[in-house]
């Protein structure tokens, strides 16, 4: 048997070979199937990765788009900021201009007010040729326009030596009656001699008979007299710009009004006065 | 034609002129002047007024009596009254307001103040 087997060993080898071949094929196909399965798994995994990457890409694109939008918005904001700045500058300029107009308007108002006061005062001062009328106008001017509560009018009286000033009219200051002021002495006398207004500060305490303001009345180069203010109305706390303008007007116009009215009362009225012009 | 008429009662021609001058700056407002309280009442009886401005210290009839008379007048009892006076004491102000004055301004006056008050009283 052993010999037989040795003699016909070919079929056995063939069988082995067939088995090996089948095993090989089986292994081959198994490995092929396994490889295919692995490959499919990998493809699936890659598909998932591609899908994820696509999704990520889409997201990135959206981000990118929103970044662009933000950039656009930032540019717009910057432009709007510039516009806002320009508008603010223009508004400030307009505001400044407006304030300037208001200031100018206030100044014009004040000037108009002052001019109205001066016009009315001048108009009234020269509207009468009676001495008592002139004094009445001076009363009204001092009390109602300036706000003086007590005042007196001193007129110049030539003396043997130095000239003097005597009170001819007093309003709420009876203490001046009968007094005489020497030329160039005291505030009143000095004001008359120098022809310079004296205006004190009402807030500073002083004696009742101490003048608060002295306004010399001047005609040409001659002092006619002095208007003396002793006190102000309760509500009048200080002298204001218009008061100084009124003092200037009083200094210049009241003298001519007083002298004119005095002369007119001596001439015998309008007809006699006009006759004087016929001689010219 | 003026829309509003104002009666200015003031014995001082200077103040009358100054107040009238100030009021002339208000559009549609005409001014009638009176020398004292009695003259003021006469002028009131002759027409209709939208506002009365009066001084206090006046001969014949003072401003406070005029205020009382106006407040008892059938036609003008509701007319706004502004006092312009040299009397600056608080009791004078209170007395005038109690009698029926609507506004109280002390002299010396400033035109813008008067204009503004008149406009306020006339609701212009």
Interface residues (C-beta under 8 A of the other chain):
Chain A: X109 X112 X113 X116 X117 X119 X120 X121 X123 X124 X127 X137 X140 X141 X143 X144 X145 X146 X147 X233 X234 X235 X236
Chain B: X12 X13 X14 X15 X17 X18 X21 X22 X86 X88 X89 X106 X107 X108 X110 X111 X112
